[in-house]
Amino acid sequence: MTFSKRKRKRAVTGNYNPRGSLVAVLDEAQYVRHDEERGLLLAWSGAHSCSAYNQHGQEVSHWNDSAGFEEVRENFEALIASGEYLEFYK
């Protein structure tokens, strides 16, 4: 997986990861998927908590999913296809 290092002309929106780093979040996650079209990583912590992170490690969306592993996996595929998870962003 590669991320662009180009300079941005405007500030990046979103909350900084409160746990320190994107690597730490991904290491603790039960399931992770890459949304290639949008350049975001979706992570499920296994505790009903799902988040989307950009390449800067900023959380850009957060939602709850009380489903089990197989359902979350299917839900992530559907959310990536539709981009609906970005509607949860506050």
N, CA, C and O atoms as CSV, one atom per row, in Angstrom:
chain,resi,resn,atom,element,x,y,z
A,1,MET,N,N,0.835,-1.148,0.000
A,1,MET,CA,C,0.000,0.000,0.000
A,1,MET,C,C,0.896,1.233,0.000
A,1,MET,O,O,1.869,1.290,0.752
A,2,THR,N,N,0.582,2.207,-0.824
A,2,THR,CA,C,1.383,3.430,-0.868
A,2,THR,C,C,0.488,4.633,-0.629
A,2,THR,O,O,-0.697,4.619,-0.961
A,3,PHE,N,N,1.059,5.652,-0.061
A,3,PHE,CA,C,0.343,6.897,0.188
A,3,PHE,C,C,1.086,8.042,-0.476
A,3,PHE,O,O,2.313,8.035,-0.568
A,4,SER,N,N,0.342,9.005,-0.927
A,4,SER,CA,C,0.929,10.161,-1.583
A,4,SER,C,C,1.585,11.080,-0.565
A,4,SER,O,O,1.060,11.273,0.532
A,5,LYS,N,N,2.729,11.646,-0.923
A,5,LYS,CA,C,3.417,12.594,-0.055
A,5,LYS,C,C,3.345,14.016,-0.614
A,5,LYS,O,O,4.142,14.872,-0.231
A,6,ARG,N,N,2.408,14.269,-1.506
A,6,ARG,CA,C,2.310,15.608,-2.088
A,6,ARG,C,C,1.831,16.614,-1.050
A,6,ARG,O,O,1.088,16.264,-0.133
A,7,LYS,N,N,2.249,17.833,-1.194
A,7,LYS,CA,C,1.880,18.882,-0.251
A,7,LYS,C,C,0.464,19.360,-0.536
A,7,LYS,O,O,0.050,19.499,-1.687
A,8,ARG,N,N,-0.254,19.603,0.529
A,8,ARG,CA,C,-1.631,20.088,0.406
A,8,ARG,C,C,-1.656,21.592,0.536
A,8,ARG,O,O,-0.880,22.169,1.298
A,9,LYS,N,N,-2.556,22.237,-0.214
A,9,LYS,CA,C,-2.680,23.691,-0.154
A,9,LYS,C,C,-3.599,24.132,0.974
A,9,LYS,O,O,-3.567,25.292,1.385
A,10,ARG,N,N,-4.431,23.201,1.485
A,10,ARG,CA,C,-5.324,23.546,2.571
A,10,ARG,C,C,-5.158,22.528,3.696
A,10,ARG,O,O,-4.616,21.442,3.490
A,11,ALA,N,N,-5.617,22.883,4.852
A,11,ALA,CA,C,-5.478,22.011,6.016
A,11,ALA,C,C,-6.289,20.735,5.834
A,11,ALA,O,O,-7.343,20.739,5.197
A,12,VAL,N,N,-5.789,19.658,6.396
A,12,VAL,CA,C,-6.491,18.385,6.370
A,12,VAL,C,C,-7.470,18.377,7.533
A,12,VAL,O,O,-7.096,18.655,8.673
A,13,THR,N,N,-8.738,18.054,7.237
A,13,THR,CA,C,-9.735,18.018,8.303
A,13,THR,C,C,-9.748,16.650,8.957
A,13,THR,O,O,-9.183,15.696,8.421
A,14,GLY,N,N,-10.386,16.548,10.101
A,14,GLY,CA,C,-10.500,15.277,10.811
A,14,GLY,C,C,-9.813,15.355,12.151
A,14,GLY,O,O,-9.013,16.258,12.398
A,15,ASN,N,N,-10.119,14.419,13.009
A,15,ASN,CA,C,-9.549,14.383,14.346
A,15,ASN,C,C,-8.261,13.576,14.337
A,15,ASN,O,O,-8.162,12.553,13.660
A,16,TYR,N,N,-7.275,14.045,15.095
A,16,TYR,CA,C,-6.046,13.271,15.209
A,16,TYR,C,C,-6.317,12.037,16.033
A,16,TYR,O,O,-7.140,12.060,16.948
A,17,ASN,N,N,-5.638,10.974,15.716
A,17,ASN,CA,C,-5.832,9.707,16.387
A,17,ASN,C,C,-5.455,9.833,17.858
A,17,ASN,O,O,-4.297,10.115,18.166
A,18,PRO,N,N,-6.403,9.632,18.779
A,18,PRO,CA,C,-6.112,9.815,20.197
A,18,PRO,C,C,-5.214,8.732,20.778
A,18,PRO,O,O,-4.656,8.919,21.859
A,19,ARG,N,N,-5.058,7.612,20.096
A,19,ARG,CA,C,-4.239,6.517,20.618
A,19,ARG,C,C,-2.781,6.630,20.202
A,19,ARG,O,O,-1.991,5.738,20.513
A,20,GLY,N,N,-2.410,7.669,19.529
A,20,GLY,CA,C,-1.003,7.879,19.234
A,20,GLY,C,C,-0.617,7.730,17.790
A,20,GLY,O,O,-0.026,8.648,17.220
A,21,SER,N,N,-0.925,6.612,17.173
A,21,SER,CA,C,-0.519,6.446,15.790
A,21,SER,C,C,-1.467,5.502,15.073
A,21,SER,O,O,-2.133,4.668,15.684
A,22,LEU,N,N,-1.505,5.659,13.770
A,22,LEU,CA,C,-2.329,4.783,12.947
A,22,LEU,C,C,-1.835,3.344,13.049
A,22,LEU,O,O,-2.640,2.413,13.043
A,23,VAL,N,N,-0.535,3.154,13.140
A,23,VAL,CA,C,0.023,1.814,13.258
A,23,VAL,C,C,-0.504,1.132,14.523
A,23,VAL,O,O,-0.836,-0.053,14.489
A,24,ALA,N,N,-0.584,1.865,15.637
A,24,ALA,CA,C,-1.090,1.297,16.889
A,24,ALA,C,C,-2.551,0.879,16.746
A,24,ALA,O,O,-2.947,-0.182,17.230
A,25,VAL,N,N,-3.345,1.708,16.086
A,25,VAL,CA,C,-4.760,1.391,15.878
A,25,VAL,C,C,-4.900,0.137,15.031
A,25,VAL,O,O,-5.678,-0.758,15.361
A,26,LEU,N,N,-4.150,0.073,13.940
A,26,LEU,CA,C,-4.238,-1.072,13.046
A,26,LEU,C,C,-3.746,-2.347,13.726
A,26,LEU,O,O,-4.264,-3.434,13.470
A,27,ASP,N,N,-2.751,-2.207,14.588
A,27,ASP,CA,C,-2.228,-3.355,15.309
A,27,ASP,C,C,-3.270,-3.934,16.259
A,27,ASP,O,O,-3.330,-5.149,16.447
A,28,GLU,N,N,-4.088,-3.076,16.857
A,28,GLU,CA,C,-5.114,-3.504,17.810
A,28,GLU,C,C,-6.413,-3.927,17.138
A,28,GLU,O,O,-7.245,-4.581,17.768
A,29,ALA,N,N,-6.600,-3.570,15.884
A,29,ALA,CA,C,-7.864,-3.832,15.187
A,29,ALA,C,C,-8.094,-5.320,14.949
A,29,ALA,O,O,-7.152,-6.088,14.753
A,30,GLN,N,N,-9.364,-5.706,14.972
A,30,GLN,CA,C,-9.756,-7.080,14.678
A,30,GLN,C,C,-9.861,-7.311,13.169
A,30,GLN,O,O,-9.646,-8.421,12.682
A,31,TYR,N,N,-10.196,-6.238,12.436
A,31,TYR,CA,C,-10.362,-6.341,10.987
A,31,TYR,C,C,-10.076,-4.988,10.354
A,31,TYR,O,O,-10.520,-3.958,10.862
A,32,VAL,N,N,-9.339,-4.983,9.253
A,32,VAL,CA,C,-8.971,-3.749,8.554
A,32,VAL,C,C,-9.169,-3.945,7.060
A,32,VAL,O,O,-8.821,-4.993,6.515
A,33,ARG,N,N,-9.729,-2.933,6.396
A,33,ARG,CA,C,-9.886,-2.952,4.939
A,33,ARG,C,C,-9.425,-1.623,4.382
A,33,ARG,O,O,-9.598,-0.580,5.012
A,34,HIS,N,N,-8.841,-1.664,3.205
A,34,HIS,CA,C,-8.382,-0.461,2.518
A,34,HIS,C,C,-9.402,-0.072,1.460
A,34,HIS,O,O,-9.723,-0.870,0.579
A,35,ASP,N,N,-9.907,1.144,1.543
A,35,ASP,CA,C,-10.796,1.685,0.515
A,35,ASP,C,C,-9.894,2.393,-0.486
A,35,ASP,O,O,-9.553,3.562,-0.306
A,36,GLU,N,N,-9.514,1.692,-1.525
A,36,GLU,CA,C,-8.558,2.225,-2.497
A,36,GLU,C,C,-9.083,3.459,-3.213
A,36,GLU,O,O,-8.321,4.389,-3.478
A,37,GLU,N,N,-10.367,3.482,-3.527
A,37,GLU,CA,C,-10.949,4.616,-4.252
A,37,GLU,C,C,-10.821,5.916,-3.478
A,37,GLU,O,O,-10.554,6.964,-4.066
A,38,ARG,N,N,-11.005,5.860,-2.175
A,38,ARG,CA,C,-10.977,7.059,-1.345
A,38,ARG,C,C,-9.672,7.216,-0.576
A,38,ARG,O,O,-9.456,8.242,0.068
A,39,GLY,N,N,-8.804,6.218,-0.633
A,39,GLY,CA,C,-7.513,6.284,0.051
A,39,GLY,C,C,-7.620,6.225,1.560
A,39,GLY,O,O,-6.795,6.807,2.265
A,40,LEU,N,N,-8.633,5.525,2.066
A,40,LEU,CA,C,-8.863,5.448,3.504
A,40,LEU,C,C,-8.763,4.014,3.995
A,40,LEU,O,O,-8.981,3.066,3.241
A,41,LEU,N,N,-8.430,3.872,5.275
A,41,LEU,CA,C,-8.409,2.570,5.920
A,41,LEU,C,C,-9.585,2.481,6.876
A,41,LEU,O,O,-9.801,3.386,7.682
A,42,LEU,N,N,-10.347,1.397,6.793
A,42,LEU,CA,C,-11.456,1.154,7.690
A,42,LEU,C,C,-11.013,0.109,8.696
A,42,LEU,O,O,-10.481,-0.934,8.316
A,43,ALA,N,N,-11.227,0.379,9.979
A,43,ALA,CA,C,-10.791,-0.533,11.028
A,43,ALA,C,C,-11.938,-0.826,11.984
A,43,ALA,O,O,-12.685,0.073,12.370
A,44,TRP,N,N,-12.069,-2.094,12.360
A,44,TRP,CA,C,-13.056,-2.531,13.338
A,44,TRP,C,C,-12.305,-3.012,14.560
A,44,TRP,O,O,-11.463,-3.905,14.463
A,45,SER,N,N,-12.600,-2.435,15.700
A,45,SER,CA,C,-11.866,-2.774,16.919
A,45,SER,C,C,-12.348,-4.059,17.564
A,45,SER,O,O,-11.677,-4.595,18.447
A,46,GLY,N,N,-13.493,-4.561,17.143
A,46,GLY,CA,C,-14.050,-5.757,17.746
A,46,GLY,C,C,-14.964,-5.438,18.911
A,46,GLY,O,O,-15.572,-6.337,19.492
A,47,ALA,N,N,-15.064,-4.175,19.253
A,47,ALA,CA,C,-15.902,-3.744,20.380
A,47,ALA,C,C,-16.993,-2.802,19.886
A,47,ALA,O,O,-17.262,-1.782,20.521
A,48,HIS,N,N,-17.614,-3.125,18.781
A,48,HIS,CA,C,-18.699,-2.345,18.180
A,48,HIS,C,C,-18.232,-1.011,17.629
A,48,HIS,O,O,-19.068,-0.192,17.247
A,49,SER,N,N,-16.961,-0.764,17.575
A,49,SER,CA,C,-16.427,0.527,17.145
A,49,SER,C,C,-15.713,0.395,15.800
A,49,SER,O,O,-14.790,-0.407,15.653
A,50,CYS,N,N,-16.147,1.186,14.826
A,50,CYS,CA,C,-15.531,1.202,13.505
A,50,CYS,C,C,-15.081,2.623,13.188
A,50,CYS,O,O,-15.754,3.591,13.543
A,51,SER,N,N,-13.956,2.739,12.527
A,51,SER,CA,C,-13.430,4.054,12.162
A,51,SER,C,C,-12.797,3.997,10.783
A,51,SER,O,O,-12.372,2.941,10.316
A,52,ALA,N,N,-12.745,5.163,10.142
A,52,ALA,CA,C,-12.025,5.323,8.881
A,52,ALA,C,C,-10.912,6.334,9.123
A,52,ALA,O,O,-11.133,7.375,9.741
A,53,TYR,N,N,-9.711,6.021,8.631
A,53,TYR,CA,C,-8.538,6.871,8.826
A,53,TYR,C,C,-7.934,7.244,7.487
A,53,TYR,O,O,-7.919,6.448,6.548
A,54,ASN,N,N,-7.431,8.482,7.416
A,54,ASN,CA,C,-6.721,8.890,6.208
A,54,ASN,C,C,-5.236,8.554,6.357
A,54,ASN,O,O,-4.819,8.001,7.375
A,55,GLN,N,N,-4.446,8.890,5.342
A,55,GLN,CA,C,-3.027,8.533,5.348
A,55,GLN,C,C,-2.220,9.302,6.383
A,55,GLN,O,O,-1.062,8.971,6.638
A,56,HIS,N,N,-2.821,10.329,6.983
A,56,HIS,CA,C,-2.151,11.110,8.030
A,56,HIS,C,C,-2.451,10.557,9.416
A,56,HIS,O,O,-1.974,11.093,10.417
A,57,GLY,N,N,-3.243,9.486,9.480
A,57,GLY,CA,C,-3.603,8.894,10.764
A,57,GLY,C,C,-4.757,9.593,11.437
A,57,GLY,O,O,-5.038,9.347,12.610
A,58,GLN,N,N,-5.432,10.467,10.704
A,58,GLN,CA,C,-6.572,11.183,11.269
A,58,GLN,C,C,-7.846,10.382,11.059
A,58,GLN,O,O,-8.093,9.857,9.974
A,59,GLU,N,N,-8.652,10.295,12.110
A,59,GLU,CA,C,-9.940,9.631,12.008
A,59,GLU,C,C,-10.896,10.569,11.272
A,59,GLU,O,O,-11.146,11.686,11.726
A,60,VAL,N,N,-11.421,10.122,10.152
A,60,VAL,CA,C,-12.319,10.967,9.357
A,60,VAL,C,C,-13.767,10.516,9.467
A,60,VAL,O,O,-14.670,11.215,9.006
A,61,SER,N,N,-13.998,9.358,10.070
A,61,SER,CA,C,-15.360,8.868,10.273
A,61,SER,C,C,-15.346,7.827,11.379
A,61,SER,O,O,-14.371,7.096,11.552
A,62,HIS,N,N,-16.450,7.769,12.129
A,62,HIS,CA,C,-16.578,6.795,13.205
A,62,HIS,C,C,-18.032,6.363,13.294
A,62,HIS,O,O,-18.934,7.196,13.200
A,63,TRP,N,N,-18.269,5.069,13.476
A,63,TRP,CA,C,-19.620,4.559,13.634
A,63,TRP,C,C,-19.572,3.268,14.436
A,63,TRP,O,O,-18.512,2.667,14.611
A,64,ASN,N,N,-20.731,2.854,14.917
A,64,ASN,CA,C,-20.846,1.624,15.689
A,64,ASN,C,C,-21.431,0.520,14.823
A,64,ASN,O,O,-22.299,0.761,13.984
A,65,ASP,N,N,-20.943,-0.684,15.037
A,65,ASP,CA,C,-21.449,-1.851,14.328
A,65,ASP,C,C,-21.457,-3.002,15.323
A,65,ASP,O,O,-20.398,-3.517,15.682
A,66,SER,N,N,-22.630,-3.407,15.766
A,66,SER,CA,C,-22.740,-4.430,16.800
A,66,SER,C,C,-22.722,-5.848,16.227
A,66,SER,O,O,-22.990,-6.806,16.952
A,67,ALA,N,N,-22.417,-5.990,14.961
A,67,ALA,CA,C,-22.398,-7.304,14.305
A,67,ALA,C,C,-21.142,-8.084,14.683
A,67,ALA,O,O,-20.192,-7.534,15.240
A,68,GLY,N,N,-21.160,-9.361,14.373
A,68,GLY,CA,C,-19.995,-10.216,14.562
A,68,GLY,C,C,-19.028,-10.068,13.399
A,68,GLY,O,O,-19.277,-9.301,12.469
A,69,PHE,N,N,-17.922,-10.806,13.456
A,69,PHE,CA,C,-16.853,-10.663,12.479
A,69,PHE,C,C,-17.338,-10.814,11.037
A,69,PHE,O,O,-17.066,-9.947,10.206
A,70,GLU,N,N,-18.041,-11.883,10.731
A,70,GLU,CA,C,-18.472,-12.116,9.340
A,70,GLU,C,C,-19.397,-11.009,8.846
A,70,GLU,O,O,-19.289,-10.572,7.700
A,71,GLU,N,N,-20.303,-10.557,9.705
A,71,GLU,CA,C,-21.208,-9.471,9.308
A,71,GLU,C,C,-20.449,-8.164,9.097
A,71,GLU,O,O,-20.727,-7.424,8.153
A,72,VAL,N,N,-19.493,-7.885,9.978
A,72,VAL,CA,C,-18.689,-6.664,9.831
A,72,VAL,C,C,-17.916,-6.715,8.522
A,72,VAL,O,O,-17.839,-5.718,7.804
A,73,ARG,N,N,-17.344,-7.872,8.210
A,73,ARG,CA,C,-16.606,-8.027,6.950
A,73,ARG,C,C,-17.516,-7.724,5.762
A,73,ARG,O,O,-17.124,-6.992,4.853
A,74,GLU,N,N,-18.716,-8.276,5.765
A,74,GLU,CA,C,-19.672,-8.017,4.687
A,74,GLU,C,C,-20.110,-6.551,4.673
A,74,GLU,O,O,-20.247,-5.945,3.611
A,75,ASN,N,N,-20.328,-5.990,5.867
A,75,ASN,CA,C,-20.728,-4.577,5.958
A,75,ASN,C,C,-19.643,-3.659,5.407
A,75,ASN,O,O,-19.946,-2.691,4.709
A,76,PHE,N,N,-18.374,-3.955,5.716
A,76,PHE,CA,C,-17.274,-3.136,5.203
A,76,PHE,C,C,-17.248,-3.161,3.680
A,76,PHE,O,O,-17.059,-2.125,3.042
A,77,GLU,N,N,-17.436,-4.331,3.103
A,77,GLU,CA,C,-17.433,-4.434,1.638
A,77,GLU,C,C,-18.544,-3.562,1.041
A,77,GLU,O,O,-18.329,-2.852,0.060
A,78,ALA,N,N,-19.729,-3.628,1.647
A,78,ALA,CA,C,-20.854,-2.824,1.154
A,78,ALA,C,C,-20.600,-1.330,1.361
A,78,ALA,O,O,-20.925,-0.520,0.493
A,79,LEU,N,N,-20.020,-0.963,2.509
A,79,LEU,CA,C,-19.744,0.449,2.781
A,79,LEU,C,C,-18.678,0.999,1.839
A,79,LEU,O,O,-18.777,2.138,1.385
A,80,ILE,N,N,-17.664,0.196,1.546
A,80,ILE,CA,C,-16.624,0.637,0.614
A,80,ILE,C,C,-17.224,0.831,-0.778
A,80,ILE,O,O,-16.901,1.801,-1.463
A,81,ALA,N,N,-18.081,-0.073,-1.191
A,81,ALA,CA,C,-18.700,0.035,-2.513
A,81,ALA,C,C,-19.565,1.288,-2.628
A,81,ALA,O,O,-19.619,1.916,-3.685
A,82,SER,N,N,-20.242,1.650,-1.537
A,82,SER,CA,C,-21.173,2.784,-1.584
A,82,SER,C,C,-20.580,4.097,-1.080
A,82,SER,O,O,-21.032,5.170,-1.479
A,83,GLY,N,N,-19.573,4.027,-0.209
A,83,GLY,CA,C,-19.018,5.228,0.417
A,83,GLY,C,C,-19.895,5.766,1.526
A,83,GLY,O,O,-19.650,6.861,2.032
A,84,GLU,N,N,-20.922,5.009,1.916
A,84,GLU,CA,C,-21.867,5.461,2.935
A,84,GLU,C,C,-21.224,5.773,4.278
A,84,GLU,O,O,-21.726,6.616,5.021
A,85,TYR,N,N,-20.131,5.112,4.596
A,85,TYR,CA,C,-19.530,5.317,5.913
A,85,TYR,C,C,-19.099,6.760,6.134
A,85,TYR,O,O,-18.945,7.183,7.280
A,86,LEU,N,N,-18.905,7.514,5.080
A,86,LEU,CA,C,-18.518,8.928,5.232
A,86,LEU,C,C,-19.683,9.767,5.746
A,86,LEU,O,O,-19.471,10.885,6.215
A,87,GLU,N,N,-20.914,9.248,5.668
A,87,GLU,CA,C,-22.071,9.957,6.196
A,87,GLU,C,C,-22.048,9.984,7.718
A,87,GLU,O,O,-22.711,10.825,8.325
A,88,PHE,N,N,-21.288,9.070,8.355
A,88,PHE,CA,C,-21.222,9.017,9.810
A,88,PHE,C,C,-20.283,10.084,10.371
A,88,PHE,O,O,-20.249,10.304,11.582
A,89,TYR,N,N,-19.531,10.739,9.509
A,89,TYR,CA,C,-18.578,11.749,9.959
A,89,TYR,C,C,-19.304,12.924,10.577
A,89,TYR,O,O,-20.280,13.423,10.016
A,90,LYS,N,N,-18.840,13.362,11.716
A,90,LYS,CA,C,-19.477,14.505,12.408
A,90,LYS,C,C,-18.554,15.692,12.390
A,90,LYS,O,O,-18.898,16.751,12.916
